[in-house]
Every structure is written in structure tokens, then in C-alpha cells.
Amino acid sequence: MRDFAISDHPAVQAQLDRLGALTVPQGRLGLDTIRALLARLGHPERHLPPVLHVAGTNGKGSTCTYLRFILEAQGLTVHTATKPHLVRYNERIRLAGQLIGDDLLATLLAEALDAGEHLAPSFFEVTTAAMFMAFARVPADACVIETGLGGRFDATNVLERPAVCGISTLGIDHEAFLLTPEAGVPQVPLARIAFEKASIAKRGVALVTQDYPAVAADAVAATAAALGAPWVRRGRDWHAEIGANIAYRDGQGSLDLPLPGLPGAHQADNAALAVAMLRHQDAIAVSSDAMARGIVAARWPARLQRLGAGPLTALAGTRTVWLDGGHNPDAGAAIARHLAGQPPVHVIIGMLSNKDPGAILAPLGSGALSVTIVPAPGHDAHSPAAFAPFSTVPLSSAPDVAAALSALPPTGDVLITGSLYLAGDVLRRNGEIPD
């Protein structure tokens, strides 16, 4: 499957083939398997530099990116774990600022897979174990770790005492996993999502969050209280007003910070959350100057990325081609805000069949000049009929992005969106491999 990627390194490919054969036993939830696996590996998760742990529906990867760039601007060495990968599996593990090398990756995956014999670990549990081993064995000053799905049962939630935890925006996504009926948990969908994400909280460790609607905020408050974590909430404990700059303030004082280099108004909110997390932990000292420089320098592929010159963009002529892997309503709203006030764009969209087909097109509304449906490589994807109720213009389809670009009329910028799998395929075909 596309999730597991391919590699031109034979030893890595051998382990990716083993990963691809793993399944999750039906109905199994919990942290018992990852804990058993890590115990067999000597508990590497207990031997890490200070950890900044981030959950959320949208923005958690960007928040991790700001944390990494700010810490590096401070002159620190940083390990980073983000997901999913776009082109190469190596993107999931960044060691001391560099993507993990193939030889070490193959060795660590083999160790984790061998140790997991008879435990039936999942892809994510093996990936997390390999990440923890890498982070424990290579020296660094800090670790930035992103959760995968949810938080409560995410394999990274075995961390016992991170330096700080953070939660980005909350919204409805991954419903099949995060809204599974269960007794004793919130029943309102957004409250349940908030509960799952806030369950990364640890006793005595600040849980730093954005501001949320009351139904979600109440769930975060209850979860943080139950776990003994101080809740540091935007709008109450820290503030960030976004205008010509980021006017940040909290109990420690005020900062005037620049807007991010990453496009999209929502990126200033993600950067502000990263700043708040750093200011509510005491394991790592970071200056306001490093915060400013890191915010401007941060780069994060497939999040409103303006594609550069390459084989695909050559088919678009001189027009701008935006790439965004967004696939849920919050992402659609962020894309629509970014494009508001600009001329309508040609939308090329490929979306997994288990996602909301209106997530991107509905917020865009009349901002779509045309809509072309393409497959999501390697996955079941929505047909044009699924998108029809949400489009203000007639739909067309194409076998791939190259064909879609070639068929467009000569004017109008382009947005390629709907799936991170599609985004990864676009980056690979355009020669913009994340490094």
C-alpha cells in the first residue's frame, strides 16, 4: 500500500515490505502492545532529550515545524517525528535536523520488527518504536513528537513526562477511529475528539492549547483535570492577536513576533501555539529572537505550498500552482481563507473515499473556477458524483494530475488538494522531494 512507501535502498525496502504485511487485530485498542514492544527494546522512550508532544486535528504538523525551526534558531539540535510521510518513509524520523539515513533506518526497523514477533504490532507501533530507538541513541537537545490518530491510544502516548504538551485546532476527522462507540467517554462528536486529543496530558505537565468552542473546551478541561495537567488555554492564559504581526502576551510578558513565511492566516495561529508551548515549559531556554527567526524560516511541504519549477508545473505554464494535502472541513476553511479575495482557481482534487467530499469544495464555494477529479494514488477515492453536490461549477475528471493540468484553459491559477497521498505523488512527480 502507498502508506508504507517504497525505497530504492534494498535493506530499507525489505523492512518496508515487512511493515506492509502487518495488520491491526480487529477491535484492538490501547497501549499494551507498544508498551510490551518497547519493554523488549529496553524502553528507549525513557531515555530521550526533553520532549515537546503535539496533538490536534489540523495544524499539529505545522506547530511541530515551528517548534523545530525555533529550537534550531536557538542553536539547539532537534529530533523531530512527524507523520505521515509524503514521498519517503524517512520523512517520519528527522535526526538532529536531518532525515534518518537509509542504513540506520533499515537497522532500527529490523530491530523493532524482530522484537515484535508474536506481539502482532501495527505499522504505527513499529514506526514509533523505531523512532524512539533513534531518538534515544543519537544525541540531541530536544525532541518534537507529533501524534498520529487521536492521542489517548496513539503509540506516542507512552511518553511518561514530556516537557510540555500542546493541542492545535480541533475538528471532526478520522471518525471511524476516534468516534467508535465506547462507554464512559463524551458522546458529542467534537467533545469526544477533544477528549481523545487531550488525553496526551500528563500530571504536572502544562497542556497548552488553542481556544475551542464550549463543548470541546469543557472536555479538555475535564480531561486535563482528571490527568492532573495544568491547562494553559489561549484567550485565558495566553493571547495572540494576528495582524501585521503576532502580538503575543501571557503572564510572563509580551512579544511582537513576525508573521510566518508559510502562507495562510492559520499559520500564524500555529506559530503562536508553538511559542506558547515553549514559554510554558522550563526544560529548554529559548530567546524571543530565536522565536522570531524560526517563525520566518519554517517550511512545511504540501501545506499551501507554492510549487516550484518541475515537470508537472511546466504543464501549467506561467500560472501559480498551490498544493495542499487538506482533507477535512477545517483544512477546507483554511484554504478558503487563504484564497479569499483572489481570483477563482482551477481545483484539481483527489480524496479518499472515507473522507467528507464536501470538506474542501464547500468552503471554497465560488472560489472554484473549475473542478477536476483525479484518483488518490493507491487508495479508494471518491468519484465525481460524490463531489457534485458541493461544486458551484460543472465537474470533469482526469486519470492523473498531469492530464488534469494539460486540459485546463490557459488562464487561472491552480489548487491541487484533497489528500496527502495525492500531495506526495505530486511532489515526487514534480521533483520536489522533501528533505
C-alpha positions in Angstrom: 0.0 0.0 0.0 1.0 3.6 -0.6 1.1 4.2 3.2 4.2 2.1 3.6 6.1 3.7 0.7 8.9 2.3 -1.4 12.6 2.8 -1.2 15.5 2.4 -3.7 17.6 1.1 -0.8 17.2 -2.7 -0.7 17.6 -3.1 3.0 15.0 -0.4 3.7 12.6 -1.9 1.2 13.0 -5.3 2.8 11.8 -3.8 6.1 9.0 -1.8 4.4 7.7 -5.0 2.9 7.6 -6.5 6.4 5.8 -3.4 7.7 3.3 -3.6 4.8 2.3 -7.1 5.9 1.3 -6.0 9.4 -2.3 -5.7 10.4 -4.1 -4.5 13.5 -6.2 -7.2 15.1 -9.9 -6.2 14.7 -11.1 -4.1 17.6 -7.7 -3.9 19.4 -7.2 -0.5 21.1 -4.9 0.6 23.9 -1.2 0.9 24.6 -0.4 -2.6 25.9 1.3 -3.8 22.7 3.5 -0.7 22.2 4.5 -0.9 25.9 5.4 -4.6 25.5 7.4 -3.9 22.4 9.3 -1.1 24.0 10.0 -3.2 27.0 11.6 -5.8 24.8 13.7 -3.0 23.3 14.9 -1.7 26.6 12.4 1.2 27.0 14.1 3.7 24.7 11.2 6.1 25.3 12.6 6.6 28.8 15.9 7.9 27.5 15.1 10.8 25.4 16.1 14.5 25.5 13.2 16.9 26.6 10.1 16.1 24.5 7.5 18.5 23.2 4.4 16.4 22.4 1.8 17.8 20.0 -1.7 16.6 19.1 -4.6 18.1 17.2 -6.8 17.7 14.1 -5.2 20.3 11.9 -2.1 22.3 12.4 -0.2 19.9 14.6 2.4 19.1 11.9 2.9 22.9 11.3 3.2 23.5 15.0 5.9 20.9 15.2 7.7 22.5 12.3 7.7 25.9 14.1 9.0 24.2 17.3 11.8 22.6 15.3 12.8 25.8 13.4 12.6 27.9 16.6 14.8 25.5 18.6 17.3 25.3 15.7 17.4 29.1 15.5 18.4 28.9 19.2 21.3 26.8 18.1 19.9 23.6 19.5 20.0 20.1 17.9 16.5 18.7 17.4 14.9 15.3 16.7 11.5 15.5 15.0 8.9 12.9 14.5 6.0 13.9 12.1 3.5 11.9 10.0 2.5 10.9 7.5 5.4 10.9 5.1 4.7 12.4 1.7 7.3 10.6 -0.6 9.8 8.7 1.5 9.2 6.9 4.8 12.4 8.5 6.1 10.5 11.8 6.5 8.8 10.4 9.6 12.1 10.5 11.6 14.4 13.5 11.5 17.5 13.0 13.5 19.5 16.1 14.6 17.9 18.1 11.8 18.4 15.6 9.0 16.1 12.9 7.7 17.2 9.5 9.0 19.7 7.7 6.8 18.8 4.5 5.0 21.3 2.2 6.7 20.2 3.3 10.2 16.5 3.2 9.3 16.8 -0.3 8.0 18.6 -1.4 11.1 16.1 0.1 13.5 13.0 -1.2 11.6 14.5 -4.7 11.6 15.2 -4.5 15.4 11.6 -3.3 16.1 10.0 -5.9 13.8 12.1 -8.7 15.2 11.3 -7.7 18.8 7.6 -7.5 17.9 7.4 -11.2 16.9 4.3 -12.8 18.4 3.1 -9.4 19.6 1.3 -8.5 16.3 2.2 -4.8 16.4 0.8 -2.4 13.9 2.6 -0.3 11.4 2.3 2.7 13.7 3.6 0.9 16.7 6.7 -0.4 14.9 7.3 3.0 13.4 7.0 4.6 16.9 9.4 2.1 18.4 12.0 2.7 15.7 11.6 6.4 16.2 12.1 6.1 20.0 15.2 4.0 19.5 16.7 6.5 17.0 16.0 9.4 19.4 17.5 7.6 22.3 20.7 6.6 20.5 21.6 9.8 18.7 22.3 12.8 21.0 20.2 16.0 20.7 19.0 18.8 22.8 15.2 18.3 22.3 12.6 16.1 20.6 9.5 17.3 18.9 7.0 14.5 18.5 3.6 14.6 16.7 0.8 12.2 17.5 -0.9 10.2 14.7 -4.6 9.5 15.1 -6.1 10.9 18.3 -3.9 10.9 21.3 -5.3 8.6 24.0 -4.4 5.4 22.2 -1.7 6.8 19.9 1.5 4.9 20.2 3.5 8.0 21.1 1.3 8.4 24.3 3.6 6.1 26.2 5.8 9.1 26.9 5.8 9.4 30.7 6.8 13.0 31.3 7.3 15.3 28.3 8.5 18.9 28.9 5.2 20.2 27.6 2.1 19.0 25.6 0.2 21.0 23.0 -3.0 20.7 21.1 -3.7 22.6 17.8 -7.1 23.1 16.3 -9.9 20.5 16.8 -12.3 19.3 14.2 -14.0 16.1 13.0 -11.7 13.7 11.2 -10.9 10.0 11.3 -14.4 9.3 12.6 -14.1 5.6 12.2 -11.3 5.5 14.7 -12.0 8.4 17.0 -15.8 8.2 17.3 -16.0 4.5 17.9 -18.8 3.9 20.4 -17.5 3.5 23.9 -18.9 3.8 27.4 -17.7 6.5 29.8 -16.4 8.9 27.1 -18.1 12.1 25.8 -20.8 11.3 23.3 -20.9 14.7 21.4 -18.5 14.2 18.5 -16.4 17.4 19.0 -16.2 16.7 22.7 -15.1 13.2 22.0 -12.4 14.4 19.7 -11.2 16.9 22.3 -11.2 14.2 25.0 -9.1 11.9 22.7 -6.6 14.6 21.9 -6.3 16.0 25.4 -5.6 12.5 26.8 -1.9 13.1 25.9 -1.8 15.3 29.0 0.5 14.2 31.9 0.4 15.0 35.6 2.2 18.2 36.4 3.0 19.0 32.7 1.4 22.0 31.0 -1.2 21.2 28.4 -1.1 24.3 26.1 -4.0 24.7 23.7 -5.8 26.9 21.3 -9.2 28.3 22.3 -12.2 26.0 21.5 -16.0 26.1 21.4 -17.5 25.4 24.8 -18.4 21.7 24.1 -14.7 21.0 23.3 -13.3 23.3 25.9 -15.3 21.5 28.6 -14.0 18.2 27.5 -10.4 19.4 27.5 -10.9 20.9 31.0 -12.3 17.7 32.4 -9.6 15.6 30.8 -6.7 17.8 31.9 -8.1 17.9 35.5 -8.6 14.1 35.6 -5.0 13.6 34.5 -3.6 16.3 36.8 -2.3 18.6 34.0 -2.4 22.4 34.2 -4.5 23.6 31.2 -2.9 26.6 29.5 -5.7 28.0 27.3 -5.5 30.6 24.6 -7.7 33.6 25.3 -7.3 33.0 29.1 -3.7 32.1 29.9 -2.1 33.3 26.7 -3.1 35.6 23.9 -2.1 36.1 20.3 -3.6 38.8 18.1 -2.8 38.3 14.5 -2.5 41.4 12.3 0.6 42.9 10.7 2.5 40.7 13.2 1.8 38.3 16.0 1.1 40.3 19.2 1.7 37.6 21.8 1.3 38.0 25.6 1.0 35.8 28.6 1.8 36.1 32.3 5.5 36.4 31.5 5.1 39.5 29.3 4.5 40.5 25.7 6.3 39.7 22.4 5.9 41.3 19.0 6.7 38.5 16.5 6.7 38.4 12.7 4.2 36.6 10.6 5.3 33.2 9.3 6.9 32.7 5.9 4.4 29.8 5.4 1.3 31.1 3.6 -2.2 31.0 5.1 -3.6 33.1 8.0 -3.9 29.9 10.1 -0.1 29.5 10.2 0.2 32.5 12.5 -2.1 30.7 14.9 0.1 27.5 14.7 3.2 29.6 15.2 1.6 31.3 18.3 0.8 27.9 19.8 4.5 26.8 19.3 5.6 30.0 21.1 3.1 29.4 24.0 4.3 25.8 24.4 7.9 27.0 24.6 7.0 29.7 27.2 5.2 27.2 29.4 8.0 24.7 29.9 11.3 25.0 31.7 13.4 22.3 30.2 14.7 24.3 27.3 15.6 28.0 27.2 14.6 29.9 24.1 15.0 33.6 23.3 12.4 35.8 21.6 14.9 36.4 18.8 15.1 32.7 18.1 11.3 32.5 18.1 11.1 35.3 15.5 13.8 33.8 13.3 12.3 30.3 13.5 8.8 31.5 12.6 10.0 33.2 9.5 12.3 30.4 8.4 9.9 27.5 8.9 9.0 25.4 5.8 6.4 22.6 5.7 5.6 20.8 2.4 2.1 20.3 1.0 0.5 22.8 3.3 -0.4 25.7 0.9 2.9 25.1 -0.8 3.5 27.1 -3.9 5.1 24.5 -6.3 8.3 25.4 -8.0 9.5 24.6 -11.5 9.2 21.0 -12.5 7.7 18.5 -14.9 4.2 19.0 -13.6 4.2 22.7 -13.2 5.6 23.1 -16.7 2.1 21.8 -17.8 0.5 24.8 -16.1 2.5 27.4 -17.9 3.2 30.6 -16.0 0.3 30.2 -13.6 0.8 29.6 -9.9 0.1 26.1 -8.7 -0.8 25.6 -5.0 -0.5 22.2 -3.3 -2.4 21.4 -0.1 -3.0 17.9 1.4 -6.0 19.1 3.3 -8.9 16.6 3.5 -11.3 17.7 6.3 -13.6 20.8 6.8 -11.1 22.7 9.0 -8.5 22.4 6.3 -11.0 23.4 3.7 -11.9 26.5 5.7 -8.2 27.4 6.0 -7.7 27.0 2.2 -10.7 29.2 1.5 -9.4 31.9 3.9 -6.1 31.9 2.1 -7.7 32.2 -1.4 -10.4 34.8 -0.3 -10.2 38.0 -2.3 -8.1 36.3 -5.0 -9.5 35.4 -8.5 -11.1 31.9 -8.6 -8.8 29.0 -9.1 -8.9 25.7 -11.0 -9.3 23.0 -8.4 -7.8 19.5 -9.0 -8.9 17.2 -6.2 -8.4 13.6 -5.3 -9.9 12.4 -2.0 -10.0 9.1 -0.1 -13.5 7.6 -0.2 -13.7 7.6 3.6 -13.4 11.4 3.8 -16.1 14.1 3.5 -16.3 15.0 -0.2 -17.6 18.5 0.7 -14.7 19.3 3.1 -12.8 21.3 0.5 -15.2 22.3 -2.2 -18.0 23.6 0.2 -15.8 26.2 1.9 -14.3 27.3 -1.5 -17.8 28.0 -3.0 -17.5 30.4 -5.9 -13.7 30.5 -5.4 -13.5 27.5 -7.7 -13.2 28.3 -11.4 -13.3 24.7 -12.4 -13.1 21.3 -10.6 -11.3 18.3 -12.0 -11.5 15.0 -10.1 -8.4 12.7 -10.1 -7.6 9.4 -8.3 -5.8 9.3 -4.9 -2.9 7.1 -5.9 -3.0 3.7 -4.3 -6.3 4.2 -2.5 -10.0 4.1 -3.0 -11.1 7.6 -3.9 -14.4 9.5 -4.3 -15.9 9.5 -7.8 -17.0 12.8 -9.4 -20.6 12.1 -8.4 -19.6 12.4 -4.7 -18.4 15.9 -5.2 -21.3 17.2 -7.4 -23.5 18.5 -4.5 -20.7 20.7 -3.3 -19.4 22.2 -6.5 -20.6 25.5 -7.9 -19.2 24.6 -11.4 -19.5 21.5 -13.6 -17.1 18.7 -12.8 -14.7 16.9 -15.0 -12.3 14.0 -14.4 -8.8 13.1 -15.4 -6.7 10.0 -15.0 -4.0 11.9 -13.1 -2.8 15.4 -12.3 -0.6 15.7 -15.4 -3.7 15.1 -17.6 -5.8 17.5 -15.5 -3.2 20.3 -15.8 -2.9 19.7 -19.5 -6.6 20.0 -20.1 -7.1 23.3 -18.2 -7.9 26.5 -20.1 -5.0 29.0 -20.4 -5.7 31.3 -17.6 -6.4 31.0 -13.8 -4.2 29.7 -11.0 -4.4 26.1 -9.8 -5.1 24.4 -6.4 -4.2 20.7 -6.1 -5.8 19.3 -2.9 -7.8 16.6 -1.1 -5.3 14.1 0.1 -1.7 13.9 1.5 -1.3 10.8 -0.6 -2.1 12.8 -3.7 0.2 15.6 -2.5 3.1 13.2 -2.1 2.6 11.9 -5.6 2.6 15.4 -6.9 5.8 16.3 -5.1 7.5 13.2 -6.4 6.4 13.8 -10.0 7.4 17.5 -9.8 10.9 16.6 -8.5 10.3 18.4 -5.1 11.2 15.6 -2.7 11.0 16.7 1.0 14.4 16.8 2.7 
